[in-house]
Amino acid sequence: MYRIQYLFPCLSLLLISSISFAASLALTNIDEDALQKLTGDFSANFAHTTVSGASTLGNVFSFEVGLIGGMTNTPHIHDLVLQADPNSDVKRLPDLALVGLFSIPLGFTAEVGLVPKVGSSDFKFNTFSLAGKWTPTEGFLDWPFSAAVRASFTRSAAEFNNTANNVAATYKFTDTQTALTLLASKNLGLVEPYFGVGMVSATGDLSASGNLVFNPAYNSSGQAKVSRSGTQWLLGGELKLLVCKMGLEYSNLFATSRYVAKLSFFF
């Protein structure tokens, strides 16, 4: 039986890793190109996923709950931070979330991802994602594999403190995404490999206080917003054992790689 108390040690590890990440995240002289890069790496990390294929949960009114966790490469953020501090190392960002899925008749599945606001006065973050998936191959199309389309919305926020140009700075970053993804998978009994490709639109909003956080030629108000869009592709698989599932997924968005694992229970 899934026990929610197992989540707290995982959240603690995530928090420690994230605070370590944020401690090195001194952003200075930010212009539009830098904010585009920041948005790209964070969007790849926050992108909605339940590490699931195209099929539904199999039975009418079935549900699944579990944890996903992994690591996202952040090469573009790393390059930005090196400009302020050559000794910084922010090449990767950890992530962890609660996920839930609920399948209903006619091939529809609702998906949700959640990280409640956690952290301290120096660093806090939260994320919420919601998606709807339709699998027409379950009831309408007689294909030898499962195919689905998924629409998702994600909103994430992070607040943290750091020192930029020897002046204390407070940063607030919000990332909002919408995505439309096509999924294909093949149920082989215990294993279901899957592949997906989609379009993602993301908006990054950064506000900051502190000397020269933004490039004066770009922004003097202390707040700026950018939008970008791109193609995401992903490859993964699920292992199904009685009421337990384990999964692995690789995805690529905005030239950034993300690796995610899942442990869940379905009923």
N, C-alpha and C positions, 0 to 999 in steps of 0.2 A: 504494500500500500504506500502511495506517495505521501510523504510527510513534509509539511511546509517548513518545519524547523531546519531541515537540511539546507534550506536556501541561505540561511544567515551566515554560515561559514564561507559559502561561495561568494556572497555579497561582500564579506569582509576582505577576502582575497582580492576581489575586483577593485574594491575601494583603495586598498593599499597600493595596488599596481597603478591605478588611475592617478592617485595623488603623486606617485613617483613620476608619472608621465607629465602631469601638470606642473610639477616643481621645476621642470626643465623647459617649460613652454613660455619662454620670454619672447614676446612678439613685438617687434619695433619696425618703424618705417613702412607700415603696411600700405600698399597701394592696391589698385584694382586687380592686378595680376596675382599678387600675393593672396588676396582674399578669395580669388577664384581657386587657387591651389588649396587653401585651407578648407574651403567648402567641399572640394572634391574628395579630400582624404576623410573628412568627418562624415560625408555622405556615404562613402563606401562602408564605413564602420557601422553607421546607423541604419543602413538599408534593411527593409523588412525581409525577414526569412523565418520559416518554421522548419527548415531542413526537411522538406517534404516534397514528394513527387507530384505527378498530375492526378493520381487517383484520389477518390474520397476515402473515408475511413472504413468503407465496406458495408456497414449496416445502417439502417435507417435510424436517425437521431443518435449517432455515435459521437463520442467526444474523446479528446486527447489533451493531456496536460503534461508539461515538462519544463526542462531547462535547456537553453542553448548557450554555448560559450565558445569563445575563440580569440583570434588575434587578427588584427588588420595592419598591414604594412602602411606606414605613413611617410613615404620618401619625400613628398613635397613639403610637408610640415617640417621634416628634419632639415631640409635645405634652408627653409626660412629661419629656423631657430639658430642654425650655425652662423648666420650673419650677425646675430647678437652675441652668441656665446659659442666659440669654437669647441668647447669641451662638452657641450650638451649632446645627449643621445636620446632622441625621440623617434626612433625608427619604427616602433610598433605601438599600437594601442589595443588594450584588452577590452573585451566586451562580454556581457552576460545578461540574459533576459529570461523572464518567465514567458512561456508561450502556451496558447490554448487554441484548439481547433474543434469545430462542431459541424458535423455533416447532417444535412437534411435531404429529403427526397429530391429527385430530378437532377442529381449530380452537383448540388450546391454545398460549398463548405465556407464557413466563416472562420477567419484566423485573427488572432490578436497577439501582440507582443508588448511586454511591459517591464520597465525598470522604474520603480517608484523613486521619488527624490531621495537620494542618499548622499552622505558626505559630511563635511565639516565646514567651518567658517572659511577655510582656505580653498576648499574645492567641493563642489556639489554638482550633481547632474541627474537627469531623468530622461526617459524616452517612452513614447507610446506609439504603437503602430496598429493599424486595422486594415484587413484585406478581405475581399470576397473572391472566391474561386469557383468557376463553373467547369465541370468535366462532362462535355456532351457525349463522350464515348461510353458513359454509364447511363444507358437508357435511350439514346438517340442515334448514335453512330456505332456501327459494328466494325470496329477496327481492331487489329491484333495488338494494339498498345493503347495506353491511356493518353489522352490529350486534354489540356485545360488552358484556360485563360484566367489570369489573376490580376485584379486591380487593387492597389494598396496606397495607403496614406500613412506617412510617418512624421512625427514631430519630436525633436530632441532639443535639449537645452543643457548648457554647461556654464557654470560660474566659477571663476578661480582668480586667485591673486598671484602676482609675481612682481619682479623688479625689472623695469625697462629703463635703460640709460641712467641707472642709479636712482631712479624714482619709483616709488611704489605705484603699481598699476592694478586696476581691477578690470577684469574682462568678463563680458557676458556674450555668449554665442548661441544663436538659435538656428537650427537646421530643419527645414521643412521639405518633404519630398512627396511626389506622386509618381507611381510607376505602373506600367502595363506590361505584363510578362506572359509569354507563351511557354508552356511546359509540356514535356513529353516524357513518359516513363513506361517501364515494362515490369509488371508484377511477376516475379519468378518464384513466388512462394515465400521463402524466408527473406529474400533480398529483392529490393526494388530500386534499380538504378534509374537516374533521371537526368534530364538536360533542360535548360531553359535559356531564353533570350528575351530581352525586353528593352523598353525605353524608359528612362528615368529623367524627371525634371526636378531640380533642387534649387532652393533659395537659402543662402547663408546670410545671416544678419549679425554683425559684430558691433558691439558698443564697448568702449574702453575709456578709462580715465588714466591720465599719466602723460608725461612729457614724451612726445615723438612716438607714440604708439602708432599713429597714422602718419603717413607722409603728408606734410603740410600742403604740397602741391595737389594731392589727391583729395584730402578731406580735412576740414578744420572743425567739424561739428562734434567729433568723437563718436560718430555712429555711421556705418555704411552697410549697404546691402548689395549683393550680387546674385544673379541667377545663371544657371548653366544646365545643360541637358546632354545626355549621352546614352550610349548603349551599354547594357549590362548583360553579361552571360554567366551562367553558372552550371556546375557539374557536381552531382552528388549521388548518394545512395542511402537507403534505409535497410536496417536489419530488424526483422520482426520476430520476437520471441514471446509467445503466449500473449501477455498483456503489456509487454515491455518493448520499446523501440529504441534503437541506437542509430544515429545517423552521422554522416560526414558530408561537408559541402565546401567546395571552392567556388568563389565568385570573383569577378573582375569588373570594376566600375571606375571610370575616370582614371584609367591607367594605374589603379590601385588594387592590390590583391587582398582577399579576406579568406580566412580559414575558420570554419565553424563546426562544432560537434554538438550532438543532441542526445539527451537521455530523457525519455518520456514514457508515460503509461496511457493506454487507450482502452476504452470500454464500449 
